[in-house]
């Protein structure tokens, strides 16, 4: 392949776009209205893409400044600077691939290298949105023993940024939109910021301003973004340029936001065809998304990895594993406190998305912090059902088997069999406590583990779903 140039604003100005590639919206770039805390692939493939659709469809006149919440993110910031803050988003579906060059980011800054530039950003009078994705572990307060030192957590820094805006008498309020996958993320972030303000002894007038002028709507995001593709060179050949930030995801997207007075005034979602919905109470939608999509994800990942599959697409090509996912969704759906028709539509979308043949989403990545994920995603379903339904006990058995593999007390065998003292793992994890109030779960999980050892994961799944004897 000939040497290709890197994506840059000068490159776009010097040549036509290749067929099938949508360029950024034309016209003025707009003011810096959004401070984006988080530089990762999800923010590029989800929020930055949404921001560009607001510009394209609703004439929104703002763009984002991106900062990295941790020092390790400085490499992505440097890539953004080298590419004049441009990157390519590829959204895949069963019918077509949509390729779009995203220009919704106007500035990228590493606050660890440029603290003065950061202070200019946070006190800019045009700024009226702060959006974050610092991972589930990011919404925590400061260690009280080190509160006098430079703050290291995002909520503590946000508290001081807001204090500086108030101290400098920057007019206008703010909407702070956390996108972290944490239940009630807006309420949680507000509580931590208010706690920080009190513990740091900040002016009482500031705390009153914080309560009156800063909104913290809770949000819920939904899009699978797999990031930089393994076949990037093929994409570069098609695009005619190299892009260090090439971001691949699914075309499906949803964003639920709890309604606030300033939200629609600042971000005109209603003037677009984006699947963004303002709701009075986000908790039922959290239950639907977390129990169904995320619960199906962790169940498929745990069983698929044991069966020797490495991606979502590969796992869903197994009829036995796909059947477990379908059965899991059927069990989870009645536990969601929303109209059954809405839940059924969402469940159908989940199946369609997981069956996408291009979804090279690594099961190993989904299995990070698997125990915590299972407790948040699948345990509420089991507690609501209170019966040892096959997809629930198979999911938990897979989690227990993974614990044995991690400890080295168990090992994989041909045919998807797991050998070792699987039953012993039951007493060395939190699962025994989880199922104390769930009749029949302990016995069913033990039987599933015996099946994994004797017959393999997929054979056990087939037999359990058929409610027949193991071969």
N, C-alpha and C positions, 0 to 999 in steps of 0.2 A: 504494500500500500504506500502511495506517495506520502511524504511528510505533510501533515495537515496543520493549518493554523489553529490557534486557540480562539474560542469564542470571545468576542470583545465588541464593544460598541463601534469601533472603527471598522471591524469586519462587516457588521451588518450594514453600515453606511456605504460600503464599497462594492457590494455584490447582491444580486437578488437571492431571496430565500429558496432553498430547494423545494421541489413539489411536496405538498402534504405537510409543510411546516408553517404554523401560524406565528407571525411576528408579534411584538408588543404593540399595544394600542398607540396610535399616532397622537400628536399634540403635546401640550406642555406636560412636564413631568409631575407637577404638583408639589406641594409643600411636604416636609417631613411631619406627618401627623401621627405616626405609629412608632413606638419604641418596642421592638421585638427582642425579647430575652430568650434566646435559643436559636442556634444556627444549624440544627441538624436536618436530616433528610425529611422528617415528618413535616417540619415547619415549611420547608421549601415546597413539598408536594401537596400540602394541604392549605395552610393559611396564606402563604405568599401567592399561591395560585388563586385562592378565593379573592384576595385583595386585587389581583389583576382583573378578575371578572367584574368586580365592583367598578373599576375604572372603565372597562370596556362597555359594560351594559348600563351603568347608572351615572356615568360621568363623575364618579368620585375623584376628588382632586388631591388625594393624599398618597404618600408612599411611606415605606418603612425604613427605619434605621435598625440594623441588626447588630446585637452584641452577643458575645459568648458568655454564659454564666459561669463557666469553669475555664481554667487556663488551658486545658487540653483542646478546647475548641478553637484555639488561635489559628490552627492550620486551615480550617474552613474559612475563617475570616480572611486570611491571606489569599485564598483562592478566589473569594468573592471580589476582593480588591483587584486582583490580576485580571479578572474577567469583566471589569467595570460593572460589577454587581449583577451580571446577567447569568442565567443558567437555563437549561432545557428541562422541561417537565414532559414525560411521556406517560399518558394515561391509557391503560389497556382495558379492553373489554372483549366480549365474544364476537362483536360485530366489527370493531375497528380500533386502531390505535390513533389517539389524538396527540400530536406533538406541538408543543407551544414553547416559545422562548419567553421566559418570564422576566419582566423588568420592574416589578413592584417594589424591589429593594433599591433605594437610592444611595444608601451609605452603609458600610460595614466597618465596625470599629472593635478593636480588642481593648476592653477597659483595663486590662492588666498592664498594657503598654501605654495607654493614653487616657489616664484618669481625668485630665482636664477636658479632653474632648467629650468624655462621658458626661461630665457636669454640664457642658454646653447643651448636650442633647436633652438631659432630664429637666432643664430649666427653659427649654425652648417654648415660647408662648403658643406656637402652632400645635404643639403636642397635645392630643386629647385622648389617645388610646395607648395603653400598655398591654401587650399580649405576651404570654410566657408559655414555654414548655421546657421545664427543667427536670423532667422525669418525675415519677411518683415519689422519689426520695428527696425532691427539691423543696417541697412545701413544709419546711421545718423551721423552728425558731433557733435563736442563738443559744449556745451553751452559757448558762448564767455565770459560770466561773470565768468566761473569757469575753463577757459582754463589753468590757471597756476597750478591747482591742478592735482592730478593723473588722467589720462584719464579714462573715464568709458565706452566710446563707442568703438565698434570693429574697425571702421575706424581710430579713433584717436590712439588706441593702435597699429594698424598695421603700421601707419605712424612712430611711435617711434621705433617699431621693425626694420623696414627697415632702419631707420636712424642709428640704432646701428650696423646693418650689414655693412653699408657704412663706419661708423666711424672706425670700426675694420678692414676695408679693406678685408672683406670676398669676395673672387673672385666668379665670375659667376653671372648670372642674375636669375630672378625668374619669374614663371608664377603664378599669383594670380587668382584663379577661384572661384568667388562667386556663390553659388548655391541657394541663396535666390530667392524666386518667386517675383522679382521686375523687371519690364521692363528695359532693358539696364543695368542690374546689374553691369557689368564690367565697363562700361563708368561712371556709377554713383559712384562706389567705387573709381575709379581713381580720379574723380573730387573732392571727399571729402578728400581723402588723400592729394592731391595737395593743397587744401584749408587749411588743417591742417598744412602742412609744411610751407606755406606762413604765416599763422596767428601766428605760433609759432616762426617765425623768424629763421627757420633752414637754414643752410648754402646753398648758391646758388649752390655750386658744388654738394651737395646732391640732390637738385631738378633736376639738369641736369642728374645726374646718374639715378634718379627715372624715368625720361622720356625715357632714352636710354636703361636701363637694366631690367626694370620690366614691364611685360605684364599684362594686365587686360582684358582678353577676356570675353565678355558677354556669358552667358550660359542659357539654358532652360532645366529643368529636368521634367521627367514624369514617375512616378511610385506611386501607392497607397500603402503606408506602414501603416498598422493598428497597428503594435506594439505588445505588450505583449497580448497574446490571453486570452479570458475569460475561455477557457477550457485548461489552461496550465497544469493542473495535468494529463490530458489525454496524452498530448505530453510528459511530463516527464516520464510517464510509458513506452511509446514507445521508448524513447531515452535511458532510463536507467540511467539518471542523471538529476539533477536540473540545471536550467539556469535562473538566475535572469534577463538576458538580451535577452531572447528568443524573436525574432523579426519575425513577420509574415507580408507578403506583397503579392502582385500579381507578377506573373512571367513577365508580360509585363514591358518593360522598354525602355525609350528613353532618350538620352542626345544630345542636339544640342549645339555646341560651335562655336563661331566666330573664324575663322582661324587666327592663329598667327604663326610667324616663329619658335618659340621654342616649340610649343605644341606637334607636332608629335615626335620631338626628345626626349621630356621628358616623354610623355605618349603614347606608341605605340598602339593606338586604332585600327589602320588600319590592324594590324596583328592578329585581333581577330574577332569573329562573334558577338561582342557586337553591339547593335543598338545605336552607337555613330556616329554622323555626324558633320563634320566640314563644316561650311557654311560661305559665305562672309558677309551675312546680316541676323541677327537672327530675325529681326522684323516681317517678314511674319509668321514665325513659332510660335512666341509669340502670334500673333493674332489667329492662328489656335488652339493652345493649350488652351489659356485663354478663348477664346469665346466659343469653343466647349466643351472640357472636363470640364473646371472649371465653365463655364456658365451653362452647364447641371447639374453639381453637386449642385450649389447653388439653381437652380430652383427646382430640385428634393427635396433637403433638406427642402426648405421653404414650399413647398406644402405637402411633406410627413409628416413633423412634425405636421402641422395643421390637417392632416387626421389621426393622432394618430399612425403613424409608427415611429420606433426608429432607424432603420438602413437603409443603402442604399439597402441591399438585401430585407428587408421587404417592403420598398417603391416600389421597382421595381416589387414586386409580385402583386401590384395593377395594373390591366389592364389600368385603367384610367390614373394613374400617369406615367406608362411606355409609354403610348401613347403621353402624353405631352412632355416627353423627346425626343421621336422620332420626333415629330413635331418641337420642338425647334432646334434640329440638322439640320433639313431640312431648317429651316429659316436662321440659322446662317451660313451654309456652303457657300452660294454665297457671303458672306461678307468677306471671307478670301482671301487675295491676293496671292494665290498659284494655280497651275494647278488643275482643278476640280477633276481629277482622284486621285491625292494625297490627296485632302481634303476628298473625298468620302471614300477612304481607311481608313483614320484616323477616320472619323465618324463611320464607321462600327466597328472599334476597340473599340471606346468609348462605343457603345451599348453593345458589347460583354462583356466588362469589368464590366459595371454597372449591367449587368444581372447575374454576378457570384453569385451563391447561398451562397458561403462562405463569401462574402464581408460584414463582420459585422462592417462596418464603421459608427460610430455614427453620426446621423444627427445633434445632438446638437453640436458636434465638428465642423462640416462643417459650422454651423450657427454662429460661433463666428465671430464678426466683419462683420455681414451679410450686412449691408448697404454699407460699403466700398467695400466688395467683389462684390456686385451687380453692383455698379457704374463702377468698373474696368472690369467686365466680361460680363455683359448683356447689359448695357447701350450702348456700342459701336455697338452692333448688332442692337439695336432699332434705333440708330441714322443713321445707314447705310440703314436699311429697310424703315424707315419713314412711317410705316403703322401699325395699331393696330392688328398685328397678334396675334392669340389666345394664343400661348405659352408665348409670351412676356408679354402680359397684365396679364395673370394668374400669372406669376412669380412675377410681380411687386405688384399685389394685395396681394399675400401671404406675401411679405415683409411688406406691410402696415399693414396687419392683425397682424403680429408678433410684430410690434411696439405697437399696442393696448394691446396685451397680456403682453408685458414687462411692460407697464405703469400701468397695472391693470384695465384699463378702459373697457377691453373686456374679455370675458371668453369662454372657450370651452363648447360645448354642445354635447349630444349624436348625433351620425350620422355624425361626422365631421363638425358640424355647429359651427360658431363663432358668438357669440352674443355680442352686445354692439355698441357704436357709431363709427362704422368703418369709416364712411364717414368723421368724424371729424379728424381722423388721417391724412387724406390727407393734411391738412393745417399745420401739426405740424412736417413735415419731409422735406427732400430735394427733394422728388419725384415730387412735383408740379413744381419746377424749372426745373427738368430734362426734363419734357415732354412739356414744353412751346412751343417748336418748332416741336412737334410730333403730327400731326393732328389725332384727334380721340382717343388718348391714355387716356386722363382724363375720357372721358365718358365710354370707355370700361372697364377701371379699376373700376370705380364706379359700373358698372353693375356686374362685377365679385365679388366685395365685397358684393353686395346685394345677389348674388347667394350663397356665402359662408354662409351668415346669414340664409337664408331661406331654403336652400336645402343641404348644406354641400359641402365640398371641392371637393370630387370625383365626385359627381353628376354635379357640375358646370363645372368641367373639361370635362366630357363626353359631356355635352351639347354644350360647346363653341367649342370643336373640331369638333363636328358634325354640327356646325352653325345652330342648331335648338333651339327651345324654351326650357326653363327650365321646368322640370316636375312640 
